[in-house]
């Protein structure tokens, strides 16, 4: 597996642990529907939380959340809609981003709640 894949896997694991430590219940990780994937689907306070994890290291470590473009947002929202329909979710839904920045042995995690709204 390529180093960037290992970094991404590690970042998703750190994000999942962070969410659990902060009172979230993990419903799914790496949930797929067709060619679309949601990194983490969690729940807290009767809200479904769709989490996109962005992990960066070294020279590319600044603001990893900036790498979520409109196309990616559309894919996340489409996948979330499929999940909601499949599992008949009737509560609130929110889209978060967890940015994991790795500088050598130091790891910074930033949780951005309500990072984006579904496009209209």
C-alpha positions as CSV (number, residue, x, y, z in Angstrom):
1,X,0.0,0.0,0.0
2,X,1.3,3.5,-0.9
3,X,2.5,5.8,1.9
4,X,-0.3,8.3,1.2
5,X,-2.9,5.4,1.7
6,X,-1.3,4.5,5.0
7,X,-1.4,8.2,6.1
8,X,-5.1,8.4,5.1
9,X,-5.9,5.1,6.9
10,X,-4.1,6.4,10.0
11,X,-5.9,9.7,9.8
12,X,-9.3,8.1,9.6
13,X,-8.4,5.9,12.6
14,X,-7.3,8.9,14.6
15,X,-10.5,10.8,13.6
16,X,-12.7,7.9,14.7
17,X,-10.9,7.6,18.1
18,X,-11.3,11.4,18.5
19,X,-15.0,11.2,17.8
20,X,-15.5,8.3,20.3
21,X,-13.6,10.2,23.0
22,X,-15.9,13.1,22.4
23,X,-19.1,11.2,22.9
24,X,-20.0,10.2,19.3
25,X,-21.3,6.7,18.4
26,X,-19.7,5.4,15.3
27,X,-22.3,3.9,13.0
28,X,-20.1,3.1,10.0
29,X,-16.7,3.7,8.6
30,X,-15.8,3.6,4.9
31,X,-19.4,3.1,4.0
32,X,-19.8,2.6,0.3
33,X,-22.7,2.9,-2.1
34,X,-21.7,2.4,-5.8
35,X,-18.6,4.4,-6.4
36,X,-19.2,6.8,-3.5
37,X,-17.8,6.4,0.0
38,X,-18.4,8.2,3.3
39,X,-15.3,8.1,5.6
40,X,-17.2,8.1,8.9
41,X,-20.9,8.1,9.8
42,X,-21.5,8.9,13.5
43,X,-24.3,9.9,15.7
44,X,-24.5,12.3,18.6
45,X,-27.5,14.0,20.3
46,X,-29.9,12.4,17.8
47,X,-28.0,14.0,14.9
48,X,-26.5,11.9,12.1
49,X,-23.0,13.3,11.5
50,X,-21.3,12.6,8.2
51,X,-17.6,13.1,8.6
52,X,-15.1,13.7,5.8
53,X,-11.5,13.1,7.0
54,X,-8.6,14.9,5.4
55,X,-5.1,14.0,6.5
56,X,-2.0,15.8,5.4
57,X,1.7,15.8,6.5
58,X,4.9,17.7,6.0
59,X,4.9,20.5,3.4
60,X,1.3,19.8,2.4
61,X,0.0,20.0,6.0
62,X,-1.7,23.4,5.9
63,X,-5.5,23.5,6.0
64,X,-6.3,20.0,4.7
65,X,-10.0,20.8,4.7
66,X,-9.3,23.1,1.7
67,X,-9.0,20.0,-0.4
68,X,-12.8,19.4,-0.3
69,X,-14.1,21.0,-3.5
70,X,-17.6,21.3,-4.8
71,X,-17.5,18.0,-6.6
72,X,-16.4,16.2,-3.5
73,X,-19.2,17.9,-1.5
74,X,-21.7,16.8,-4.1
75,X,-20.5,13.2,-3.8
76,X,-20.6,13.2,0.0
77,X,-24.1,14.6,0.0
78,X,-25.3,12.1,-2.6
79,X,-23.8,9.2,-0.6
80,X,-25.4,10.6,2.6
81,X,-28.8,10.8,0.9
82,X,-28.5,7.1,-0.1
83,X,-27.5,6.2,3.5
84,X,-30.5,8.2,4.9
85,X,-32.9,6.5,2.6
86,X,-31.5,3.0,3.1
87,X,-31.6,3.3,6.9
88,X,-34.7,5.5,7.1
89,X,-33.0,8.2,9.1
90,X,-35.5,10.8,10.2
91,X,-33.4,13.0,12.5
92,X,-31.1,16.0,11.8
93,X,-28.0,15.5,9.7
94,X,-24.8,17.5,9.7
95,X,-21.7,17.5,7.6
96,X,-18.4,17.8,9.4
97,X,-14.7,17.7,8.4
98,X,-12.0,16.4,10.6
99,X,-8.6,17.7,9.5
100,X,-5.7,15.6,10.7
101,X,-2.3,17.2,10.3
102,X,0.9,15.1,10.9
103,X,4.2,16.8,11.6
104,X,6.6,14.0,12.4
105,X,5.5,12.5,15.7
106,X,3.1,15.4,16.4
107,X,-0.5,15.1,15.4
108,X,-3.1,17.9,15.3
109,X,-6.8,17.2,15.0
110,X,-9.3,19.9,14.1
111,X,-13.0,19.1,14.1
112,X,-15.0,21.5,11.9
113,X,-18.7,21.0,12.7
114,X,-21.2,22.1,10.0
115,X,-18.3,22.4,7.6
116,X,-20.7,22.7,4.6
117,X,-24.3,22.6,3.7
118,X,-25.7,20.5,0.9
119,X,-25.7,22.4,-2.4
120,X,-29.1,23.6,-3.6
